[in-house]
Amino acid sequence: MLHNLNFLKSKLSSKTKIIAVVKADAYGHGAIEISKFLEQNGVALIAVASGNEGKILRENGIKSNIIVFYPNITEVSVMLKYSLEPAIYSKKILLCLLDELKKSSLTSFPLHLKFNTGLNRLGFSYNEIGWINKTLDKTCLKIKSIYSHLSSSEEKKISSLTNTQIKVFNKIKDRFKNINPKIKYHLLNSSGVFNYPHLQYDFIRTGISLYGYSNNKDWDKYLLPIADLTSKIIQIHNLKKGDSVGYNSTWIAKKKSRIAIIPLGHADGIGRNFGNSKACVWIKNKKAKIVGNICMDMFMVDISNINCQEGDSVIVFDTKNSASKFSESAGTISYELLSSIGKRVNRKYL
Ligand SMILES: *Cc1c(COP(=O)(O)O)cnc(C)c1O
């Protein structure tokens, strides 16, 4: 992870700082341990998605500034109680925050403003700026940063929508610059850092690249996936031609076969789309195809051509056979696979 952090830093100008995204339990890697590591290695801010995720970090000793990307109105009191910095994206949640602050004795409270510039997900629109400034005037709320999110940062060439988003973002920046020159600005996620380094502004927000992925083969080679997912064969069966495997008998042995049972299932994040000969795992350095439907607690692989025994190790993904390759075989992406790895999968930190 330090390697990935340093590689990202090498792409940034000396004034651009890093917001490290540890939402969704640090993309499945364990938000508490990852945040402790990031805190020791100096990132400007840590980001989570919900107030509850921020609360868990505070309860486990994380002292860094924490930005909450997607707080909802029921979480406003959590923001105050745990000193979390909300990203405010609508009139409604801004008014809720002001209400809550009136009840407190705080004299200053930081917030970030999220603008919708074309992704059409959360965010204020450009023409709400007048209302925002009038509403914030003479309150204890301090705008720390203003940001937006690109729809297509994975595209190497800037699309016309991205161009529009950049223009709108710069217009927003111009409006606020005169009011308060101290406000910071940010637009890029991980892919943005690689594809559009000239749009760095004051911060970049990186998640997936900290964990070793870039959404692009050219950049992947500079990053190191930080986690392996391994398991062990718990049983082996010898099948005759015509025997079937798993629920609904979706796999039938065409010849005498050997199959191994691996104790990971859709409850562990290996979704049903990985089954029925779509994805492979690695046993004794050989590919073993997942056969039949994935079950809740296990899946089966064809080991007819692999000399292995019960108890042998199984690699689902590691640095070489990355989570992004494994995801691709089932038509999904590293983000979804990593963040779906279930709670009961034991995380070991080396
Ligand atoms: C999750 C998230 C990010 C991080 O994106 P990566 O592609 O993982 O780098 C950045 N910004 C916002 C607003 C996010 O929600």
The ligand as an SDF file (V2000), in Angstrom:
LIG
                    3D

 15 15  0  0  0  0  0  0  0  0999 V2000
  -15.5530    6.3850   -3.9770 C   0  0  0  0  0  0  0  0  0  0  0  0
  -15.2610    7.7650   -4.3750 C   0  0  0  0  0  0  0  0  0  0  0  0
  -13.9770    8.1180   -4.8370 C   0  0  0  0  0  0  0  0  0  0  0  0
  -12.8570    7.1270   -5.0490 C   0  0  0  0  0  0  0  0  0  0  0  0
  -12.9080    6.5870   -6.3360 O   0  0  0  0  0  0  0  0  0  0  0  0
  -11.7870    5.5790   -6.8840 P   0  0  0  0  0  0  0  0  0  0  0  0
  -12.2070    5.3330   -8.2920 O   0  0  0  0  0  0  0  0  0  0  0  0
  -11.8740    4.3610   -6.0300 O   0  0  0  0  0  0  0  0  0  0  0  0
  -10.4800    6.2620   -6.7490 O   0  0  0  0  0  0  0  0  0  0  0  0
  -13.7380    9.4570   -5.1220 C   0  0  0  0  0  0  0  0  0  0  0  0
  -14.7070   10.3920   -4.9870 N   0  0  0  0  0  0  0  0  0  0  0  0
  -15.9430   10.0850   -4.5620 C   0  0  0  0  0  0  0  0  0  0  0  0
  -16.9460   11.1660   -4.4190 C   0  0  0  0  0  0  0  0  0  0  0  0
  -16.2740    8.7560   -4.2570 C   0  0  0  0  0  0  0  0  0  0  0  0
  -17.5080    8.4510   -3.8540 O   0  0  0  0  0  0  0  0  0  0  0  0
  1  2  1  0
  2  3  1  0
  2 14  2  0
  3  4  1  0
  3 10  2  0
  4  5  1  0
  5  6  1  0
  6  7  2  0
  6  8  1  0
  6  9  1  0
 10 11  1  0
 11 12  2  0
 12 13  1  0
 12 14  1  0
 14 15  1  0
M  END
$$$$
